[in-house]
Amino acid sequence: MQRQTLVISLLSAAMVLLPACSSSPSRHVEIKPATPPRVSIGSQWTYKPAIAAKFAQKEQGVFPRPPSLEPAVDFWRKTYGVWHRSEVAFHDDRFMGVIYEVMRLPGNVGEGLTNQQKTMIEQRKAFWKNRLSDLDRKLRAKAPLNQVDKQIVARIQSQGNLHEILPEASQRLRSQRGIKERFKRGMEISGRYDAQFRRIFREYNLPEDFAYLPHVESSFQASAKSHAGAVGMWQFTKGAAETFMPGKNRPDRRHDPIASAHGAARYLKYAYNKLNDWPTAVTSYNHGIGGMSRAQNQVGRDFEQIVERYNSPIFGFASRNYYAQFLAARDIAANPLAYFREGINYEGPMGSAHYLASE
């Protein structure tokens, strides 16, 4: 996922900001692919409003959950807690509840993909682009639809207006690989830091659940490094670290999870004071305070409208989805046994033993 960095400053608007980073099967219809992997379009991948409503009732005040964001939150819950690294979802990048297929890659699939596996994904993506373009052409020409066409139409209609979603759907097609194994490992590591992170955020009078943010940023990997040069568990750029982790002549502390947590707390407190609500401030961790200020100036302060309508070439998929990703990570981390029934072997706080969370 590409991340964005923007330049802002505490005093003169000129600093580099922090960059960011279902259920069991039911009835399904098999689709014969052009390539070997087995795939399915099935109700197990459909956004479930009843489930979303249950989550939406939780802690509305601190981190609001606009109903229009729930399909995206549900999508990221699947990415983090349901889909394995061997599974790839092909979906609409704006209408996040529209998932055309979840493909399982054959053979051994590691943390990184082989060239053959990457090629397989690209071939399947091309397949779906062609199918969506062909379906759009058929509907415009009022041509007969085959059974698979009808399934796709039904899937789109379950998420919204067919005539709004289908045009240009082929251009919005995106693939997302599951990261359940990586997220679980992050959960294990989080046991070492959770209490300290929560204490830090309490010290800054901030919501404790920001302790979950490294799930989105780095999966709690202290050695993580992004293409934009952000490093560490909290993914600080050098410029952001100089502003929010002050200390002249000190070594680079971005790989220090505790020092970086203090920096993240300073940043989030400052962002909230500038932007006045948590969804926008959280999104600024990915897109920048300046970027989110421009969004508010262009669209207004309604976060749902910002996600839906803000038009900027650098407000892309990662920024639009960042708050939904945080909510999804928070849902799973707060209720891990719903996603990892085998239990989580949490690392104990520094200096203590591991402990097992299980039923």
N, C-alpha and C positions, 0 to 999 in steps of 0.2 A: 504494500500500500504506500503510495507516495505521501509524503508529509510536506507541510508548508511551513516556512519560517518567514516572519515579517519583521520589519525593523521599527522599533518603537523606543521610547525612553521614559524614564520616570520624570525627568525635568524638561527635556527638549524634544520629545517624540522622536528619538533616534537611537534605539537599541534593538538587538536581535532577540526576538522572543523565543520561548520554548516551543519546539515542534512536538507534535504528538509521537509517535512510533514509527429433538422433537419427540418425538415420542416413538414408541415401538410401532413397527409397520402395521398398517391395516390393509384394506382392499386396495389394489393398485392395478394399473394397466401397463403392461410391458410394451416398450417401443423398440422396434428393431433398429439398432444404430448401424451406421456405416462402418464403425470400428468395433472391435471386440467387446469393450466393457459392457456389463449389464447395467441398465439404467431403468428408472421408473418415474412416471408421473403419478403421484398418489396423494390421497388425502392426508397422509402423515406429514406432508410438508406444507399444508395449508395453515395460514395464520388463524388462530382460534380466538375469536373475540371474547369468549367466556373466560379463557385463561388469562388473556390480557387484562380484562376487567379486574380480576383478582389482584394482579400485580399493581394495577393502576390505583388501587385503594391504599397502597402502602405509602406512608409518609409524604403526602401530597405537598405539605407546607415547605419542607426543606428543599427537596428536589422534585419539582412538579413534573407530572407525566402527561403531557398533552395527548389526547386520544389519537391525533393524527400521527404521532411518533411511535405508537405501539407496534405497528407492523415492522418498523425498523428495529425496535428493541427486541421483538420476537426473533427476527432474523439473526441478530447478534447473539442471542441466547443459544440458538441452534449452532452457530459458528463456534462458540466457545465451549458449549456443554453437550452437544449432540453429535455433530459431524466430526468424524475422525480425520486424521491427516491424509488418509487414503480416499476421502470423499471430496468431490468438487461440485458446488452448486452453481448452476447457470441461472441468472436472475436479472431482473430489471433494476438498473442502478438508481432510479428515482421512485418507482413504485415497489417498495422493498418486499411487500407480501407476494409479489408475482415471482414465483420460483418455477422455472420450466422443467428442471431436471436436477437430480443429484446423482452424479456418476461416481461409481467406485472404480478407482484405478486398480488394475490387476497386479498380482505379484507383491513383492516386498516394497513398501513405500516408507522411506526414511524421512527425517526432518527436512532434508533438501530433496528436490526432484531431479531425476535423471533427464537427460535430453530427450529420451524416448517418451517419458511421461509428460514432459512439457509439450512435446509435439502432439501427443494424444489429446491434451486439453485444448490446444489451439485448433486441432481438426474438429473437435466436437463443438467448439465455439463457432467455427465457420459453418458447421452443419445447422446450428440454431439460427444464426444470422440469415442464412438462406431460407430456412423454413418460415421464419417470421416475416421476411420480405414477401415470400410467396403467399402466405396467408393474407397479408395486407392487400396484395394484388387481387387475390380471389374475392375478398369481401368487397373491394371497390368495383369489381366487374360483376358482382353477384353470381359468381361461379359456384358450382357444387363443392361442398367440403367433404373431405374424407373423415374417418373416425378420429384420427389423431388431431386433425384440424379442429374438430368439435371439442375435443378434450382441452386443447389449448385455449380456445375461445371461452370455455366454461371456467378454466382456471383464471383467466384475466377478468372475466365478469364477476368472479367471486371477490375480487379486490377493488373493483371500481368500474368506471365507464369504459367499455370496449373501444369506443371511437375516440376516447381521449388517450388511452394507453397504447393501443396497437400502432398508430402512426409513429414512425421513427423508433419503434421498439427494438428493431435490429441494431440501431446505432447505440441504444442504451444498454445493450446486452453486456453483462459482466460475469466473470467467474470468480468464485470465492472458495478457497480451500478451507476445510475444517481444521481447527487447531485444538481439538479436545485434549489431546495428550500434552500439548504445550501448556494449556491453561491449567491442567491438573498439576503439572510440575510447578507452575507458578503458585498454585494454592499451597503446595507443600512448603515451598520456600517462605511464603507469607507468614507462616507460623512463627518464624524467627523474628519478624519485624513488626507484626500487627500491633502489639501493645505499645511499643515505642512510638510508632507512627501516630496512633490514636492520641497518645499523651501530647505529642507535638502539636497536633491540630487543636486539641483542647487549649493548649497554652496560647494559641493565636485566636481563640474564640471562633473557631471554624468548625464545620460539621466533621465529626470523626470519620465518617465514611469515605472521606478523601483518602483514607488508608488503602482503599481498593484501586485507586487510580493507576498504580503500576501494572495492574493486570492489563490495562489497555495500552500502556506505554511500552512495556518491556517484558511482560510475563515474569516480573520480578527478577530479571537477569541483570545483575550489577555490571556485567561486562558488555551490555547491549550498546550498539552504535548504529546510528541511522545514516542514510546517504547524505543527509543535510548536515552531518557533523554533530548531531546531538548524541550524548553518551550517558551511560549509567542507567540505573533503575528508574529514575525520574526524567530521563532524556532532556538534559539541559544542553543548550548550545553554549559556546564559550561566552558570547556576549550576554546572554541571560544570566549565566553564572556570575559574571563580574558585577551585575546589578543586584541580584537577589541572594548571592552567596559571597558577600563582601569580605575583603581581607587581603590587603596588599602583601606581596611577597610570600603568599602562601602557595603551596603546591596545588595543582588542579584537584579539587575535591569532588568532582562530578561523579566519580566512581564510589564515593562514600555514601551509602544509602541514607544514613542519619543526617549528615550535613545537607544532602540534597533534599531530604524531606523538609528541613527547615526552609530551604530556598523555595520549595514548592508552596509551603504555607505562606511565606512572604508574598510570593507572586499571586496566589489565589486571593489573598486578602486585598492586595492592591487592585487586582482586576475587578473584584466585586465592588469596591468603592468607586471605580470608574464606570462600570457597566450596570450596576444596580440590580442584577438578578443572577441566580446561580447557573441556569442553562447557558446564558450568554457568556458568563465568566468562565465556565468549564470549557466551552467551545473555543474560547480565546487561547486556552492552553495549546491548542493545535493551530489556530488561525491568527492569533495575535490580537492584542487589545485594539490596536489601530484598525485592523480589519473588521472587528466586530462593532467598533464605533461607527465605521462607515456603513455597515449593515443596518444598524439602528437608525442612522440618518436617512438612509435610502428607503427603508421599509417600515420603520417604526420599532417599538420595543416589544412587540408580540413575537415571542420566539418561534412559535409555529409558523408565522408569516415569514420570518427570516429564513427558516429552513426551506419553505416552499417557494419564496419569491425572490430572495436576494440574488441579484445578478452580478456576478463578478467572475472573471476568468480564473481567479486563484481561489475562489470559494468552491472547491471541488468535492468529490465524493468523501474524502477523508474528513473534511471540515463539517459537511452536512451531517455526517453520521457520528461525529465524535461524542456528543452528549448521549445519543442512543446507545453507543458502545459502553459508555460509563454506566448507564442504568442497567444494561444487561449484565455486565461484569459484577455489579453490585448485587443483582438478583441472585446470581449463581453463588457468589462467595458467601452470601448471607444464608443460603439454603443448599449447601453442597451435596447433601445426600439425595436430593431430588435428581441430580445429574450424575453423581459418582456413587452408585449404590454400594460399590465395593469398599467405600470409605476413603478418606484422605489421610495419608501418613504425614501429618504436619511436622515440620521441624520445630523443635522446642525453642523458646526464647534463648538468646545467646547464653551459652554456658549450661544449658539443660538438655535433657534427652528429647528424642522425638516422642510425639504422642499421636495416637490413632483416633480419628473421628469416624465412627462407624455406628451402624444401627445396633 
